[in-house]
Amino acid sequence: MDGEANNTGQEKNRPPSPLKTWGQNKSVRLQDFDYHEHAPYHVIVRCRPGAAPFGRTVMATMAAEALTTLLGELNAHLGAFCLMPDHLHVLLSPDQSGRSVGEIIGRYKGITTKRSWFLGWEGRLWQAPFYDHIVRRSESIVDVARYIYENPDRRGLSSEYPYRWVDAQVCARSQGHRGG
């Protein structure tokens, strides 16, 4: 896992990524902020503990297609996603969907859970909670998209990993962006 010490302990002293706040004890929520705002959110949804259903091609394909289809139907903007064997990273904006991020993710989890049962999965697919982080003005949406897209690389998966995508408009913003 990224951020964990390797066998030599070299990464133990590396500062945590400012884009990785899952597991932190303090709240990263902005006070007095309306989380129904049509802004970009980095969302992480984890599978039930000990499960890695998206290591199976048929499950990963189903979940990726369900995400793109649902967000299209809801008129929510998909900026980037990466479906890992045991969790999902997604950069989305509710835009004109009229729904909150929680409603969108809840619907996605319900759709994929029901479809997974037809593919032979038993029981819960997802953990109940999920992590969401609104991309603040001081943060680079390009950096967030890059963090999501490069997740398989950090985990040592193939550079040809098929279950990730970034919107071309997000990539275009990197023109002249410091650091690449």
Secondary structure as the mmCIF struct_conf table of DSSP 4:
data_model
#
loop_
_struct_conf.conf_type_id
_struct_conf.id
_struct_conf.beg_label_comp_id
_struct_conf.beg_label_asym_id
_struct_conf.beg_label_seq_id
_struct_conf.end_label_comp_id
_struct_conf.end_label_asym_id
_struct_conf.end_label_seq_id
TURN_TY1_P TURN_TY1_P1 ASP A 2 GLY A 3
BEND BEND1 GLU A 4 GLU A 4
TURN_TY1_P TURN_TY1_P2 ASN A 7 THR A 8
TURN_TY1_P TURN_TY1_P3 GLN A 10 ASN A 13
BEND BEND2 ARG A 14 ARG A 14
HELX_LH_PP_P HELX_LH_PP_P1 PRO A 15 SER A 17
TURN_TY1_P TURN_TY1_P4 PRO A 18 LEU A 19
TURN_TY1_P TURN_TY1_P5 TRP A 22 GLY A 23
BEND BEND3 ASN A 25 LYS A 26
HELX_LH_PP_P HELX_LH_PP_P2 ARG A 29 LEU A 30
TURN_TY1_P TURN_TY1_P6 GLN A 31 ASP A 32
TURN_TY1_P TURN_TY1_P7 TYR A 35 HIS A 36
BEND BEND4 GLU A 37 HIS A 38
STRN STRN1 TYR A 41 ARG A 46
STRN STRN2 CYS A 47 CYS A 47
BEND BEND5 ARG A 48 ARG A 48
TURN_TY1_P TURN_TY1_P8 PRO A 49 GLY A 50
HELX_RH_3T_P HELX_RH_3T_P1 PRO A 53 GLY A 55
BEND BEND6 ARG A 56 ARG A 56
HELX_RH_AL_P HELX_RH_AL_P1 THR A 57 GLU A 73
TURN_TY1_P TURN_TY1_P9 LEU A 74 ASN A 75
HELX_LH_PP_P HELX_LH_PP_P3 ALA A 76 ALA A 76
STRN STRN3 HIS A 77 LEU A 83
BEND BEND7 PRO A 85 ASP A 86
STRN STRN4 HIS A 87 SER A 93
HELX_RH_3T_P HELX_RH_3T_P2 ASP A 95 SER A 97
HELX_RH_AL_P HELX_RH_AL_P2 VAL A 101 PHE A 118
TURN_TY1_P TURN_TY1_P10 LEU A 119 GLY A 120
BEND BEND8 GLY A 123 GLY A 123
STRN STRN5 TRP A 126 TRP A 126
BEND BEND9 ALA A 128 ALA A 128
STRN STRN6 TYR A 131 ILE A 134
TURN_TY1_P TURN_TY1_P11 ARG A 137 SER A 138
BEND BEND10 GLU A 139 GLU A 139
HELX_RH_AL_P HELX_RH_AL_P3 ILE A 141 TYR A 149
TURN_TY1_P TURN_TY1_P12 GLU A 150 GLU A 150
HELX_RH_AL_P HELX_RH_AL_P4 ASN A 151 ARG A 154
TURN_TY1_P TURN_TY1_P13 ARG A 155 GLY A 156
TURN_TY1_P TURN_TY1_P14 SER A 159 GLU A 160
BEND BEND11 PRO A 162 TYR A 163
STRN STRN7 ARG A 164 VAL A 166
HELX_RH_AL_P HELX_RH_AL_P5 ALA A 168 ALA A 172
TURN_TY1_P TURN_TY1_P15 ARG A 173 GLY A 176
TURN_TY1_P TURN_TY1_P16 ARG A 178 GLY A 179
#
